[in-house]
Amino acid sequence: MTVASALTLWLVAQDDSIAQSIEKLRHREIHVREEAEDALVALGESAVPRLQKLSAVETDPEVRSRLARAVQRITSLDWFVDLDPAMKQAEREGKRVFVLSSPGPLQGPT
């Protein structure tokens, strides 16, 4: 076992769902790897620090890339003009809503 593998096991010891997903990220079939990445994204913002630490020590380039992509998907911002769809998506995905507002109606490019 490499030092990186030992550190990975230590970082995920308290969370079996992350450990299981990491193992699936190494699977030979792409659909299994994609499902594992989706499972990591579903963990939401609370998993971001652990995923970043794992990505920093991961030696497998694809696993490292998928961990980074999962973090990016969790932390990305989607832009909405109307608040209702934004609130619904945020609730579905467990994300926060950041609201920018200006006085008056929105105007398109002139």
C-alpha positions as CSV (number, residue, x, y, z in Angstrom):
1,M,0.0,0.0,0.0
2,T,1.3,3.4,-1.0
3,V,1.4,6.4,1.3
4,A,-1.2,8.1,-0.8
5,S,-3.5,5.0,-0.6
6,A,-3.1,4.9,3.2
7,L,-3.9,8.6,3.4
8,T,-6.9,8.1,1.2
9,L,-8.2,5.3,3.4
10,W,-7.6,7.4,6.5
11,L,-9.5,10.5,5.1
12,V,-12.5,8.4,4.1
13,A,-12.6,6.1,7.1
14,Q,-15.5,8.0,8.7
15,D,-17.6,8.0,5.5
16,D,-18.2,4.7,3.8
17,S,-20.1,6.3,0.9
18,I,-17.1,8.3,-0.1
19,A,-14.8,5.3,0.2
20,Q,-17.2,3.2,-1.9
21,S,-17.4,5.9,-4.6
22,I,-13.6,6.2,-4.7
23,E,-13.3,2.5,-5.4
24,K,-16.0,2.8,-8.1
25,L,-14.0,5.7,-9.7
26,R,-11.3,3.1,-10.4
27,H,-13.7,0.6,-12.1
28,R,-12.9,-0.4,-15.6
29,E,-16.4,0.4,-16.9
30,I,-17.1,4.0,-17.6
31,H,-20.8,3.9,-16.6
32,V,-19.7,2.7,-13.1
33,R,-17.2,5.6,-12.8
34,E,-19.8,8.1,-14.0
35,E,-22.3,6.8,-11.4
36,A,-19.6,7.1,-8.7
37,E,-18.9,10.7,-9.6
38,D,-22.7,11.5,-9.5
39,A,-22.9,9.8,-6.1
40,L,-20.0,12.1,-4.8
41,V,-21.8,15.2,-6.2
42,A,-25.0,14.1,-4.5
43,L,-23.2,14.4,-1.1
44,G,-23.2,18.2,-1.5
45,E,-21.1,21.0,-0.1
46,S,-20.2,19.2,3.2
47,A,-18.1,16.7,1.2
48,V,-16.1,19.4,-0.7
49,P,-13.2,19.7,1.8
50,R,-12.8,15.9,1.9
51,L,-13.0,15.6,-1.9
52,Q,-10.4,18.3,-2.3
53,K,-8.0,16.6,0.1
54,L,-8.5,13.3,-1.7
55,S,-7.9,14.9,-5.0
56,A,-4.6,16.4,-3.7
57,V,-3.1,13.0,-2.8
58,E,-4.7,10.8,-5.5
59,T,-2.1,9.3,-7.9
60,D,-4.6,8.0,-10.5
61,P,-5.1,10.8,-13.1
62,E,-8.7,9.8,-14.0
63,V,-9.7,9.5,-10.3
64,R,-8.1,12.8,-9.5
65,S,-9.9,14.4,-12.5
66,R,-13.2,13.0,-11.5
67,L,-12.8,14.2,-7.9
68,A,-12.0,17.7,-9.1
69,R,-14.9,17.6,-11.5
70,A,-17.2,16.5,-8.6
71,V,-16.0,19.5,-6.6
72,Q,-16.6,21.8,-9.5
73,R,-20.1,20.4,-10.1
74,I,-21.0,20.9,-6.4
75,T,-19.6,24.4,-6.1
76,S,-20.7,25.8,-9.5
77,L,-23.2,28.5,-9.8
78,D,-26.2,28.4,-12.2
79,W,-27.7,31.7,-13.4
80,F,-31.4,32.3,-13.4
81,V,-33.5,35.4,-14.3
82,D,-36.5,34.2,-12.2
83,L,-36.1,33.2,-8.5
84,D,-38.7,30.4,-8.5
85,P,-36.8,28.0,-10.8
86,A,-33.6,28.9,-8.9
87,M,-35.1,28.0,-5.6
88,K,-36.5,24.7,-6.9
89,Q,-33.2,23.7,-8.4
90,A,-31.3,24.7,-5.2
91,E,-33.7,22.6,-3.1
92,R,-33.3,19.6,-5.4
93,E,-29.6,19.8,-5.4
94,G,-29.0,20.9,-1.9
95,K,-27.3,24.1,-3.0
96,R,-27.5,27.6,-1.7
97,V,-29.1,30.5,-3.6
98,F,-27.1,33.7,-4.2
99,V,-29.4,36.5,-5.3
100,L,-28.2,39.6,-7.2
101,S,-30.8,42.3,-7.7
102,S,-31.0,45.6,-9.3
103,P,-33.7,48.3,-9.3
104,G,-36.3,48.1,-12.1
105,P,-37.0,45.5,-14.7
106,L,-34.4,43.6,-16.5
107,Q,-33.5,45.0,-19.9
108,G,-31.9,43.1,-22.7
109,P,-29.0,44.3,-24.8
110,T,-29.6,47.4,-26.8
